[in-house]
Amino acid sequence: MVNDIEQRIYALVRRYNGVWLFNNEKKQQLLNADTDLDTDMHLDVGEVEDLMDEFFRDFQVDKGNFNIKTYYPDESFSWNPFKKFPPIPVPDFTIEMLIESAKAGKWLYD
């Protein structure tokens, strides 16, 4: 059962892993439990919202305190191209978090 959950989550995440013109299989194999949806997969907030909606629905996981802004906070904006803003620290957002939450049936992280 657990293996089935993990396989289904990897299948779900792979669909959001982008389309690569060359070496698609090689890029897809890079996914593992420590893969970060933001820094490793470079998913934007819209893609992650779609992925998480599908995750919560398909795996019947209670959203609990899940808030996309925790992992994708609003970024500061300036019309001045020379103005630099400090990076906003965000927690990891990994495939393992999806796997563990699916096993528990609820979102385990704040």
Contact map, one row per residue, 1 for C-alpha under 8 A:
11111000000000000000000000000000000000000000000000000000000000000000000000000000000000000000000000000000000000
11111100000000000000000000000000000000000000000000000000000000000000000000000000000000000000000000000010000000
11111110000000000000000000000000000000000000000000000000000000000000000000000000000000000000000000000000000000
11111111000000000000000000000000000000000000000000000000000000000000000000000000000000000000000000000000000000
11111111100000000000000000000000000000000000000000000000000000000000000000000000000000000000000000100110000000
01111111110000000000000000000000000000000000000000000000000000000000000000000000000000000000000000100000000000
00111111111000000000000000000000000000000000000000000000000000000000000000000000000000000000000000000000000000
00011111111100000000000000000000000000000000000000000000000000000000000000000000000000000000000000000000000000
00001111111110000000000000000000000000000000000000000010000000000000000000000000000000000000001001100000000000
00000111111111000000000000000010000000000000000000000000000000000000000000000000000000000000001000000000000000
00000011111111100000000000000000000000000000000000000000000000000000000000000000000000000000000000000000000000
00000001111111110000000000000000000000000000000000100010000000000000000000000000000000000000000000000000000000
00000000111111111000000000000000000000000000000000100000000000000000000000000000000000000000001000000000000000
00000000011111111100000000010010000000000000000000000000000000000000000000000000000000000000000000000000000000
00000000001111111100000000000000000000000000000000000000000000000000000000000000000000000000000000000000000000
00000000000111111100000000000000000000000010001000100000000000000000000000000000000000000000000000000000000000
00000000000011111110000000010000000000001010000000000000000000000000000000000000000000000000000000000000000000
00000000000001111111000000000000000000000000000000000000000000000000000000000000000000000000000000000000000000
00000000000000001111100100000000000000000000000000000000000000000000000000000000000000000000000000000000000000
00000000000000000111111100100000000000000000000000000000000000000000000000000000000000000000000000000000000000
00000000000000000011111100000000000000000000000000000000000000000000000000000000000000000000000000000000000000
00000000000000000001111100000000000000000000000000000000000000000000000000000000000000000000000000000000000000
00000000000000000001111111100000000000000000000000000000000000000000000000000000000000000000000000000000000000
00000000000000000011111111110000000000000000000000000000000000000000000000000000000000000000000000000000000000
00000000000000000000001111111000000000000000000000000000000000000000000000000000000000000000000000000000000000
00000000000000000000001111111100000000000000000000000000000000000000000000000000000000000000000000000000000000
00000000000000000001001111111110000000000000000000000000000000000000000000000000000000000000000000000000000000
00000000000001001000000111111110000000000000000000000000000000000000000000000000000000000000000000000000000000
00000000000000000000000011111110000000000000000000000000000000000000000000000000000000000000000000000000000000
00000000000000000000000001111111000000000000000000000000000000000000000000000000000000000000000000000000000000
00000000010001000000000000111111111000000000000000000000000000000000000000000000000000000000000000000000000000
00000000000000000000000000000111111000000000000000000000000000000000000000000000000000000000001000000000000000
00000000000000000000000000000011111000000000000000000000000000000000000000000000000000000000011100000000000000
00000000000000000000000000000011111100000000000000000000000000000000000000000000000000000000011100000000000000
00000000000000000000000000000011111110011000000000000000000000000000000000000000000000000000011100000000000000
00000000000000000000000000000000011111111000000000000000000000000000000000000000000000000001111000000000000000
00000000000000000000000000000000001111111110000100000000000000000000000000000000000000000000111000000000000000
00000000000000000000000000000000000111111111000000000000000000000000000000000000000000000000100000000000000000
00000000000000000000000000000000000111111110000000000000000000000000000000000000000000000000000000000000000000
00000000000000000000000000000000001111111100000000000000000000000000000000000000000000000000000000000000000000
00000000000000001000000000000000001111111110000000000000000000000000000000000000000000000000000000000000000000
00000000000000000000000000000000000011111111000000000000000000000000000000000000000000000000000000000000000000
00000000000000011000000000000000000011101111101100000000000000000000000000000000000000000000000000000000000000
00000000000000000000000000000000000001000111111100000000000000000000000000000000000000000000000000000000000000
00000000000000000000000000000000000000000011111110000000000000000001000100000000000000000000000000000000000000
00000000000000000000000000000000000000000001111111000000000000000000000000000000000000000000000000000000000000
00000000000000010000000000000000000000000011111111100000000000000000000000000000000000000000000000000000000000
00000000000000000000000000000000000010000011111111110000000000000000000000000000000000000000000000000000000000
00000000000000000000000000000000000000000000111111111000000000000001000000000000000000000000000000000000000000
00000000000000000000000000000000000000000000011111111100000000000000000000000000000000000000000000000000000000
00000000000110010000000000000000000000000000001111111110000000000000000000000000000000000000000000000000000000
00000000000000000000000000000000000000000000000111111111000000000000000000000000000000000000000000000000000000
00000000000000000000000000000000000000000000000011111111100000000000000000000000000000000000000000000000000000
00000000000000000000000000000000000000000000000001111111110000000000000000000000000000000000000000000000000000
00000000100100000000000000000000000000000000000000111111111110000000000000000000000000000000000000000000000000
00000000000000000000000000000000000000000000000000011111111111100000000000000000000000000000000000000000000000
00000000000000000000000000000000000000000000000000001111111110000000000000000000000000000000000000000000000000
00000000000000000000000000000000000000000000000000000111111100000000000000000000000000000000000000000000000000
00000000000000000000000000000000000000000000000000000011111110000000000000000000000000000000000000000100100000
00000000000000000000000000000000000000000000000000000011111111000000000000000000000000000000000000000100100000
00000000000000000000000000000000000000000000000000000011101111100000000000000000000000000000000000001101111000
00000000000000000000000000000000000000000000000000000001000111110000000000000000000000000000000000000000111000
00000000000000000000000000000000000000000000000000000001000011111100000000000000000000000000000000000000011000
00000000000000000000000000000000000000000000000000000000000001111100000000000000000000000000000000000000011000
00000000000000000000000000000000000000000000000000000000000000111110000000000000000000000000000000000000001011
00000000000000000000000000000000000000000000000000000000000000111111000000000000000000000000000000000000001011
00000000000000000000000000000000000000000000000000000000000000001111111000000000000000000000000000000000000001
00000000000000000000000000000000000000000000100010000000000000000111111110000000000000000000000000000000000000
00000000000000000000000000000000000000000000000000000000000000000011111111000000000000000000000000000000000000
00000000000000000000000000000000000000000000000000000000000000000011111110000000000000000110000000000000000001
00000000000000000000000000000000000000000000000000000000000000000011111110000000000000000111100000000000000000
00000000000000000000000000000000000000000000100000000000000000000001111111000000000000000100000000000000000000
00000000000000000000000000000000000000000000000000000000000000000001111111100000000000010100000000000000000000
00000000000000000000000000000000000000000000000000000000000000000000100111110000000000000000000000000000000000
00000000000000000000000000000000000000000000000000000000000000000000000011111000000000010000000000000000000000
00000000000000000000000000000000000000000000000000000000000000000000000001111100000010000000000000000000000000
00000000000000000000000000000000000000000000000000000000000000000000000000111110000000000000000000000000000000
00000000000000000000000000000000000000000000000000000000000000000000000000011111101000000000000000000000000000
00000000000000000000000000000000000000000000000000000000000000000000000000001111100000000000000000000000000000
00000000000000000000000000000000000000000000000000000000000000000000000000000111111000000000000000000000000000
00000000000000000000000000000000000000000000000000000000000000000000000000000111111100000000000000000000000000
00000000000000000000000000000000000000000000000000000000000000000000000000000001111100000000000000000000000000
00000000000000000000000000000000000000000000000000000000000000000000000000000101111110000000000000000000000000
00000000000000000000000000000000000000000000000000000000000000000000000000000000111111000000000000000000000000
00000000000000000000000000000000000000000000000000000000000000000000000000010000001111100000000000000000000000
00000000000000000000000000000000000000000000000000000000000000000000000000000000000111110000000000000000000000
00000000000000000000000000000000000000000000000000000000000000000000000000000000000011111000000000000000000000
00000000000000000000000000000000000000000000000000000000000000000000000010100000000001111100000000000000000000
00000000000000000000000000000000000000000000000000000000000000000000000000000000000000111110000000000000000000
00000000000000000000000000000000000000000000000000000000000000000000011110000000000000011111000000000000000000
00000000000000000000000000000000000000000000000000000000000000000000011000000000000000001111100000000000000000
00000000000000000000000000000000000100000000000000000000000000000000001000000000000000000111110000000000000000
00000000000000000000000000000000000111000000000000000000000000000000001000000000000000000011111010000000000000
00000000000000000000000000000000111110000000000000000000000000000000000000000000000000000001111111000000000000
00000000110010000000000000000001111110000000000000000000000000000000000000000000000000000000111111100000000000
00000000000000000000000000000000111000000000000000000000000000000000000000000000000000000000011111110000000000
00000000000000000000000000000000000000000000000000000000000000000000000000000000000000000000111111111000000110
00000000100000000000000000000000000000000000000000000000000000000000000000000000000000000000011111111100000000
00001100100000000000000000000000000000000000000000000000000000000000000000000000000000000000001111111110000000
00000000000000000000000000000000000000000000000000000000000000000000000000000000000000000000000111111111000100
00000000000000000000000000000000000000000000000000000000000010000000000000000000000000000000000011111111111100
00001000000000000000000000000000000000000000000000000000001110000000000000000000000000000000000001111111111000
01001000000000000000000000000000000000000000000000000000000000000000000000000000000000000000000000111111100000
00000000000000000000000000000000000000000000000000000000000010000000000000000000000000000000000000011111111100
00000000000000000000000000000000000000000000000000000000001111000000000000000000000000000000000000001111111000
00000000000000000000000000000000000000000000000000000000000011110000000000000000000000000000000000001101111100
00000000000000000000000000000000000000000000000000000000000011111100000000000000000000000000000000001101111110
00000000000000000000000000000000000000000000000000000000000000000000000000000000000000000000000010011001011111
00000000000000000000000000000000000000000000000000000000000000001100000000000000000000000000000010000000001111
00000000000000000000000000000000000000000000000000000000000000001110010000000000000000000000000000000000000111
